[in-house]
Amino acid sequence: MRWMAAAMLGVAGSVGLAQQAAMPPATAETTGTIMGHVYLADTGSPARLAQVALQPVQVPSDDAKKSDTRQTSSFQIYRTALDGGYRITRVRPGSYYVVVKMPGYLSPFAMFTNQQLSHPTPDDQQKMDAYLPVVTVVPNNSATMDIHLTRGASLSGTLSFDDGEPYPDVQVQVMQKDAKGKWQTLPLVSGGYTDDLGNFRITGLLAGEYLLKASFSLDEMFVSSVLEQPQGISSFPHFSLDYYSGDTVRLRDAKPIHVDSSQEVSGANITIPVSKLHMVSGQIVQAGGGRAINGGTVVLCYSDGEGEELASVKVESDEPMFRMPFVPEGSYVIKVKDAEDVRREEISNGLGSMPPFHTKETVVQKYGTTEQPLVVTGDVSGVNLAVTASGKSP
């Protein structure tokens, strides 16, 4: 269901059309019906149990939303029957995009990047209008819309470490260039999660060039139950690297993959070179005295770039250390920003909350920034980053 929620938000944020006037609550006499069938264009077969949803072309005004008790921020998703048929009743008069999702087949939203969905250009909007079928509903009438789905291309491969161990249960994301030539993540393609052997398959792609991206991270996670299905989950990343197709952490060095219409491309593997990843650790210290500072952010940048950042980590506990657990071999500049002495107090978020507590910080003293070169060929420990007090204490 996640794809549809994101899709609806994307279109709602991008359709900049005239707003509707306030309307009374919907009744059977003031609504209509949308019906039709969904077919698979490559086989002619019905698209059984496909997901169908409606997105208003016109976004209701705030006054209209307040006057209509049926208006919510959620969207209802319908399933097609075994003959591919669908029937949606009690639909308010107006024009709607009919959005259909079927694994392996093109979804209109797989054609757009996040940037295009949230801030479409006139050309983007024209393309959206061309690919998203629109149906108009009038009171006491039925509108018919049949839809034929086109099978998309697919990318499959394995995500693993260089010692042969698979990397399971991780999402492999797809990136494509926008109109300005910048790589952006496609939000709503099917599949992409690795199985227990690290295998993944991404479907429903248009012909074009793509990059694959997988995040390699350490997270702190809170769950409401360990031995049962948890009712609440919250997660906070502590350190993360993105790996791209071509087995690189630098986007500029990633290798694009070309796919043709409906083509099955295999062997799109990503290998994480764990043998060339190393621990970097140390402290932020007060210049002159060497006393450890218990707050701040340590940033690792490439030495050959204009401030291009590889990763960052926060010093946010009363153990005043920073640890970057897997840094690729190379030459860097290590920097400190927002260095400060703080007092910390854990405050409960209430029974059953996720996370169960939050930390209140009181700044005692702020410090300036600093940077120094760092070459990583193996594990590096005892890195001291000296900063000078700046200004008066709060």
Residue pairs with C-beta under 8 A, 6 or more apart in sequence:
1 77
3 101
3 107
3 109
3 188
3 190
4 51
4 53
4 75
4 77
4 99
4 101
5 75
6 187
6 188
7 53
7 55
7 99
7 107
7 109
7 187
7 188
8 53
8 55
8 75
8 99
10 109
10 112
10 114
10 117
10 118
10 187
10 188
11 55
11 97
11 99
11 109
11 117
11 128
11 132
12 55
12 59
13 117
13 118
14 116
14 117
14 118
14 119
14 120
14 124
14 125
14 128
15 57
15 58
15 59
15 125
16 125
17 57
17 58
17 59
18 58
19 58
19 59
19 60
19 61
19 64
20 58
20 59
20 60
20 61
20 64
20 94
21 61
21 63
21 64
22 61
22 63
22 64
22 66
22 67
23 60
23 64
23 67
23 68
23 92
24 30
24 67
24 68
25 67
25 68
25 69
25 70
26 68
26 70
26 90
26 92
28 90
29 139
29 140
30 92
30 93
30 139
31 89
31 90
31 91
31 92
31 93
31 137
31 139
32 91
32 93
32 137
32 138
32 139
32 140
32 141
32 142
32 143
33 87
33 88
33 89
33 90
33 91
33 137
33 141
33 142
33 143
34 54
34 87
34 88
34 91
34 96
34 98
34 135
34 137
34 142
34 143
34 144
34 145
35 85
35 86
35 87
35 88
35 142
35 143
35 144
35 145
36 85
36 86
36 144
36 145
36 146
36 147
37 46
37 80
37 83
37 84
37 85
37 86
37 146
37 147
38 46
38 47
38 50
38 52
38 80
38 84
38 86
38 100
38 102
38 146
38 147
38 148
38 149
39 45
39 46
39 47
39 84
39 146
39 147
39 148
39 149
40 46
40 47
40 102
40 105
40 148
40 149
40 151
41 148
41 149
41 150
41 151
42 150
42 151
42 262
45 84
46 80
46 82
46 83
46 84
46 85
47 80
47 84
47 100
47 102
47 105
47 149
48 80
48 81
48 82
48 83
48 84
49 79
49 80
49 82
50 79
50 80
50 84
50 100
50 101
50 102
50 149
51 77
51 78
51 79
51 100
51 101
51 102
52 77
52 78
52 79
52 80
52 86
52 88
52 98
52 99
52 100
53 75
53 76
53 77
53 78
53 98
53 99
54 75
54 76
54 88
54 91
54 96
54 97
54 98
54 99
55 75
55 96
55 97
55 99
56 94
56 95
56 96
56 97
57 94
57 95
57 96
57 97
57 134
58 94
58 95
60 68
60 71
64 71
65 71
78 86
78 88
79 86
80 86
91 137
92 137
93 137
93 138
93 139
94 136
94 137
95 134
95 135
95 136
95 137
96 134
96 135
96 136
96 137
97 132
97 133
97 134
98 132
98 133
98 134
98 135
98 145
98 147
99 107
99 108
99 109
99 132
100 107
100 147
100 149
101 107
102 149
103 190
103 191
103 203
103 204
104 151
104 152
104 154
104 190
104 203
104 204
105 149
105 150
105 151
105 152
105 203
105 204
106 149
106 150
106 151
106 152
106 204
106 206
107 188
107 189
107 190
107 204
108 128
108 131
108 132
109 117
109 187
109 188
110 152
110 186
110 188
110 189
110 204
110 205
110 206
111 127
111 131
111 206
112 120
112 124
112 127
112 128
112 186
113 176
113 178
113 184
113 185
113 186
113 187
114 184
114 185
114 186
114 187
115 178
115 184
116 124
116 178
116 179
116 184
117 187
120 128
121 179
123 179
124 179
133 145
133 147
135 143
135 145
136 143
137 143
150 262
151 262
152 203
152 204
152 205
152 206
152 262
153 203
153 205
153 206
153 207
153 259
153 260
153 261
153 262
153 263
153 264
153 265
154 201
154 202
154 203
154 204
154 205
154 259
154 263
154 264
154 265
155 174
155 201
155 202
155 205
155 210
155 212
155 257
155 259
155 265
155 268
156 199
156 200
156 201
156 202
156 264
156 265
156 266
156 267
156 268
157 172
157 199
157 200
157 212
157 266
157 267
157 268
157 269
157 270
158 166
158 194
158 197
158 198
158 199
158 200
158 269
158 270
159 166
159 167
159 170
159 172
159 194
159 198
159 200
159 214
159 269
159 270
159 272
160 166
160 167
160 198
160 269
160 270
160 271
160 272
161 167
161 271
161 272
161 273
161 274
162 271
162 272
162 273
162 274
162 275
162 276
163 274
163 275
166 194
166 196
166 197
166 198
166 199
167 194
167 198
167 214
167 216
167 272
168 194
168 195
168 196
168 197
168 198
169 193
169 194
169 196
170 193
170 194
170 214
170 215
171 192
171 193
171 194
171 214
171 215
172 192
172 193
172 194
172 200
172 202
172 212
172 213
172 214
172 270
173 185
173 186
173 192
173 212
173 213
173 214
174 185
174 186
174 189
174 192
174 202
174 205
174 210
174 211
174 212
174 213
175 183
175 184
175 185
175 186
175 210
175 211
175 212
175 213
176 183
176 184
176 186
176 208
176 209
176 210
176 211
177 183
177 184
177 209
178 184
183 211
183 251
183 254
185 213
186 210
189 202
189 203
189 204
189 205
190 202
190 203
190 204
191 200
191 201
191 202
191 203
192 200
192 201
192 202
193 200
194 200
202 212
205 259
206 261
207 259
207 260
207 261
207 263
208 258
208 259
209 256
209 257
209 258
209 259
210 256
210 257
210 259
211 244
211 245
211 251
211 254
211 255
211 256
211 257
212 244
212 245
212 257
212 268
212 270
213 242
213 243
213 244
213 245
214 242
214 243
214 270
215 240
215 241
215 242
215 243
216 240
216 241
216 242
216 243
216 272
216 326
217 237
217 238
217 239
217 240
217 241
218 237
218 238
218 239
218 240
218 325
219 235
219 236
219 237
219 238
220 235
220 236
220 237
220 238
221 233
221 234
221 235
221 236
222 232
222 233
222 234
222 235
222 354
222 355
222 356
223 230
223 232
223 233
223 354
224 230
224 231
224 232
224 233
224 352
224 354
225 231
232 352
232 353
232 354
233 354
234 354
234 355
236 355
238 313
239 311
239 313
239 323
239 324
239 325
239 326
240 311
241 249
241 310
241 311
241 326
241 328
242 249
242 251
243 249
243 270
243 272
244 250
244 251
244 253
244 254
244 255
244 270
245 254
245 255
245 256
245 257
245 268
245 270
246 253
246 254
246 255
247 270
247 271
247 272
247 273
248 254
248 255
249 310
249 328
250 302
250 308
257 265
257 268
259 265
273 328
274 326
276 328
276 329
277 326
277 327
277 328
277 329
278 326
278 327
278 329
278 376
278 377
278 378
278 379
278 380
279 323
279 324
279 325
279 326
279 327
279 379
279 380
279 381
280 300
280 323
280 324
280 327
280 334
280 374
280 376
280 379
280 380
280 381
280 383
281 321
281 322
281 323
281 324
281 380
281 381
281 382
281 383
282 321
282 322
282 380
282 381
282 382
282 383
282 384
282 385
283 292
283 293
283 315
283 320
283 321
283 322
283 383
283 384
283 385
284 292
284 293
284 296
284 298
284 315
284 320
284 322
284 336
284 339
284 367
284 385
284 387
285 291
285 292
285 293
285 384
285 385
285 386
285 387
286 292
286 293
286 367
286 386
286 387
286 388
286 389
287 386
287 387
287 388
288 386
290 384
290 386
292 320
292 321
293 315
293 320
293 339
293 340
293 341
293 367
293 387
294 315
294 317
294 318
294 320
294 341
294 342
295 315
295 316
295 338
295 339
295 340
295 341
295 342
295 361
295 363
296 314
296 315
296 336
296 337
296 338
296 339
296 340
296 367
296 387
297 312
297 313
297 314
297 315
297 336
297 337
297 338
298 312
298 313
298 314
298 315
298 322
298 324
298 334
298 335
298 336
298 385
299 309
299 311
299 312
299 334
299 335
299 336
299 337
300 309
300 310
300 311
300 312
300 324
300 327
300 332
300 333
300 334
300 335
300 374
301 307
301 308
301 309
301 310
301 332
301 333
301 334
301 335
302 308
302 310
302 330
302 331
302 332
302 333
303 330
303 331
303 332
303 333
303 373
304 331
310 327
310 328
310 332
311 324
311 327
313 322
313 323
313 324
314 322
315 321
315 322
316 359
317 344
318 344
327 376
327 380
328 376
329 376
329 377
330 375
330 376
331 373
331 374
331 375
331 376
332 373
332 374
332 375
332 376
333 371
333 372
333 373
333 374
334 371
334 372
334 373
334 374
334 383
334 385
335 369
335 370
335 371
336 369
336 370
336 371
336 385
336 387
337 369
339 366
339 367
339 368
339 369
339 387
340 363
340 364
340 365
340 366
340 367
341 363
341 364
341 365
341 367
342 361
342 362
342 363
342 364
343 361
343 362
343 364
344 359
344 360
344 361
344 362
345 359
345 360
345 362
346 357
346 358
346 359
346 360
347 357
347 358
347 359
347 360
348 356
348 357
349 355
349 356
349 357
349 358
363 394
364 393
364 394
365 389
365 393
366 389
366 390
366 391
366 393
366 394
367 387
367 388
367 389
367 390
368 387
368 388
368 389
368 390
369 387
370 385
370 386
370 387
372 385
374 380
374 383
